[in-house]
Amino acid sequence: MPISSRILTTSFGDFPSLPGLVLACFIGSCLAGPAFGKDRDDDSGAPPNIYLDLRTSYATVPAGALPVGFGSPALFSALQSLALANGSSLPTSVSLPSRQSLAVDLPLTVDVTDAVSLYAGISGTTSYGPAQGWSAFDVTSWNVGFQADLYSQNGGSIPTITWQSTITQAIPNGPTGTTTFNNILEFDYAFDKDGTRGILAGIQDTRVEVATDLARIHPNIIGYVGGYYQSPSNWKFTGRVGVQHFGGAQLLNFTPIQSFTGPILRLDLDRMDDNDNRLFGVTAQIIWVPKPSYQLTLRTPLYLVRN
């Protein structure tokens, strides 16, 4: 299944090369998927898991900040607040106010094997600002991505290596429309054969391209460590703590957003079944941007096919 809120990128080269790199890796993961790990339950005839990975998120953001974090839907809500209502004029505000956001993500996910997942879907958002109140809830983006185990530990001494890439495109893609590239490379060392206890380490790279040359958002990079424990009753707790560096942004007529380096914390509690399929999950995240930004996410997968 996708890495908790799974959204990460491993390219650190020039931004224009990212779309081609993501596409190449997507094709490569599909072709090489069966080699990454065993088929589900060692039965090549078993159908893949197919489900709508429904995620509902609420976030608060301090004034003058963009809430970049672990695949934060609040970031996209903040970017959407810059979208032009009629597409013909630039914003007149000179600063970003404090705000709240509510986002619903609905990606259709297919777990092709235990090692490869593909997903694509849409997201809807609404945001609240002290001046305008709550905006209308509307579909604001589509996304497509994949997650693949490049190497599986399988009881050995080398950790499982997982790569996830996601592309998110604004709807509508007008003068201030954005395309977000999010990639994650994660290392998972399990202490037991069943993978119920282990430690994590990873890096996330997020890059945003704005349609207009009048705005620029610099890359955001997160390095983190963590661990997990799954009880005999199939409740799984995962914690990640790290440091993120955001390069800042220049957004049209808005006051420039300064770069910063600060801590980030994410906690996940998931209810799993005997085959490690997620039945329910809740994620709490605190992002210092540099003031704290809070986010709570509920995951309620809707299975069409479950093994």
Buried (B, 14 or more C-beta within 10 A) or exposed (E): BBBBBBBBBBBEEEEEEBEEBBEEBBEEBBEEBBEBBBBBEEEEEEEBBBBBBBBBBBBBBBEBBBBBBBBBBBBBBBBBBBBBEEEEEBBEBEEBBBBBBBBBBBBBBBBBBBBBBBBBBBBBBBBBBEEEEEBEEEEBBBBBBBBBBBBBBEEEEEBBBBBBBBBBBBBEEBBBBBBBBBBBBBBBBBEEEEBBEBBBBBBBBBBBBBBBEEBBBBBBBBEBEBBBEBEEEBEBEBBBBBEBBBBBBBBBEBEEBEEBEBBBBBBBBBBBEEEBBBBEBBBEBBBBBBBBBBBEBEBBBEBEEBB
